[in-house]
Amino acid sequence: MDAADQVTSLGADHRAARASRFTFELCAAVLARHLDVGIADINGQSSPVAAPVAVRPRDGMRLLTAEEVASRLGVQTSWVSKAARADRIPHVCVGRYRRFRWPDIEAWLEDQRRGS
């Protein structure tokens, strides 16, 4: 292999490494957005792809799924879904999906405790 081939080979390796790095950051950003977690780059430093923590909604502002509410309440998911369909627990319709705000659920629980 002569010097020109080595330079070409190094350039291809560098491009492949950059593409791999981009793929990693893109996948990490997608996962972080869906899982609502922070990410770090390969070196352990905060990645510019991740949304800043201040931008993410606080727990009270985030809409929860029936599975998340069921887990927090210690009941089955089917109970949460049926109660929402029957308008027995507070929920928000987002298209065909029902979502829940935790502060609304806590207020509803307090009303239930008082017997309202």
Protein Blocks (a to p, Z undefined) as FASTA:
>chain_A
ZZklmmmmmmmmmmmmmmmmmmmmmmmmmmmmmnopacddfkopacfkbccfklpccfkl
pccdfklmmmmnopafklmmmmmmnopaccddehjbccddfklmmmmmmmmmnoZZ
